[in-house]
């Protein structure tokens, strides 16, 4: 039985030249796209960036699907998640 794993997605450098843009990030499981997340707005390189929490099976990966931006997608522990937020978003 696979147990859920939590991931932290952080976006930087989105829409800086034009005052706002859209970005799409594809989430993959075993090389198959299982989800696509869309973001619109402006996020600078400085500071914490825009952060979103995502849950799914262990071993998920993410790739930029469209847009010009920087991002990280990494697994995090349940203990660290509890310190960061009280209500993360869950995806099946």
C-alpha positions as CSV (number, residue, x, y, z in Angstrom):
1,X,0.0,0.0,0.0
2,X,1.4,3.4,-1.0
3,X,1.3,6.1,1.7
4,X,0.9,9.7,0.7
5,X,4.0,11.9,0.5
6,X,3.9,15.7,0.8
7,X,5.7,17.9,-1.7
8,X,6.6,21.6,-1.5
9,X,6.3,23.5,-4.8
10,X,8.0,27.0,-4.8
11,X,7.8,29.4,-7.8
12,X,10.2,32.3,-8.4
13,X,10.8,34.7,-11.3
14,X,7.3,34.6,-12.8
15,X,6.1,37.5,-15.0
16,X,8.8,40.0,-14.0
17,X,9.2,41.7,-17.3
18,X,5.6,42.2,-18.2
19,X,3.8,42.7,-14.9
20,X,2.3,39.2,-14.8
21,X,2.3,35.9,-16.7
22,X,0.9,32.4,-16.6
23,X,2.9,29.3,-15.7
24,X,2.0,25.7,-15.9
25,X,3.7,22.8,-14.1
26,X,3.1,19.1,-15.0
27,X,3.2,16.5,-12.2
28,X,4.4,13.0,-13.3
29,X,4.2,9.6,-11.8
30,X,6.4,6.9,-13.5
31,X,6.8,9.2,-16.5
32,X,3.0,9.7,-17.0
33,X,1.5,13.2,-16.5
34,X,-1.1,12.9,-13.7
35,X,-1.8,16.5,-13.0
36,X,-1.2,20.0,-14.4
37,X,-1.1,23.1,-12.2
38,X,-1.7,26.6,-13.6
39,X,-0.5,29.8,-11.9
40,X,-1.0,33.4,-13.0
41,X,0.6,36.5,-11.6
42,X,4.0,37.9,-10.7
43,X,6.6,36.5,-8.3
44,X,10.1,38.0,-7.8
45,X,13.4,36.1,-7.5
46,X,13.9,37.6,-4.0
47,X,12.0,36.5,-0.9
48,X,10.3,33.2,-0.2
49,X,8.5,32.9,-3.6
50,X,5.0,31.5,-4.0
51,X,4.7,28.2,-2.1
52,X,2.1,25.5,-2.5
53,X,1.8,22.1,-0.9
54,X,0.9,19.0,-2.9
55,X,0.3,15.4,-1.8
56,X,0.5,12.2,-3.8
57,X,2.4,9.0,-4.0
58,X,6.1,8.9,-3.3
59,X,8.4,9.5,-6.3
60,X,6.5,12.2,-8.1
61,X,8.4,14.6,-10.3
62,X,7.5,17.9,-11.9
63,X,8.4,19.8,-15.1
64,X,7.6,23.2,-16.5
65,X,4.9,22.7,-19.1
66,X,4.6,26.4,-20.2
67,X,5.8,29.8,-19.2
68,X,9.1,31.4,-18.3
69,X,9.8,31.0,-14.5
70,X,11.9,29.1,-12.0
71,X,10.5,26.5,-9.6
72,X,11.4,23.7,-7.2
73,X,9.4,20.6,-6.3
74,X,10.6,18.5,-3.4
75,X,9.3,16.0,-0.9
76,X,9.0,17.3,2.7
77,X,8.4,15.5,6.0
78,X,5.0,15.5,7.7
79,X,6.7,17.2,10.7
80,X,8.0,20.1,8.5
81,X,4.7,20.4,6.8
82,X,2.9,20.8,10.2
83,X,5.3,23.7,11.1
84,X,4.6,25.5,7.8
85,X,0.8,25.4,7.4
86,X,-2.4,24.2,9.0
87,X,-4.3,23.4,5.8
88,X,-2.3,22.1,2.8
89,X,-4.0,21.3,-0.4
90,X,-4.5,17.6,-1.1
91,X,-4.4,16.0,-4.6
92,X,-5.2,12.4,-5.3
